[in-house]
Amino acid sequence: MTDVTITITDREGVSHTIPAPTDMNMNLMEIVRSYELAPEGTIGICGGMAMCASCQCYIESNHQLPEKGDEEEAMLSEAFFVQENSRLGCQIHITPHLDGLKVTLAPEE
């Protein structure tokens, strides 16, 4: 198993540096849920289908991420608290090049 280190700042402003597996086809939203960094029922409400913005986060590091898909663009256009560095955590798959990624969870809507 290969892990990368990701730093996630939760909605209370607490920073968590955690290992995230690259060999389990997980996304950032699933990592947040598995480490219980947001109260249950407040993140990933749609199950990771880019149909809600409950997993919106702000990318704080200079990592090159895949382009936003049409569904992600559409959801972010309707979401609250959107910033230029907003992404949906469910659309960011954990890969080796994400080592050192830093994100902040957007406020709950």
Protein Blocks (a to p, Z undefined) as FASTA:
>chain_A
ZZdddddddfkopacdddddfklopafklmmmmnopacehiaoklnonopacklgccdfb
fcdcddddfklmmmmmmmghiafkbccfklmccdfklgoiacdddddZZ
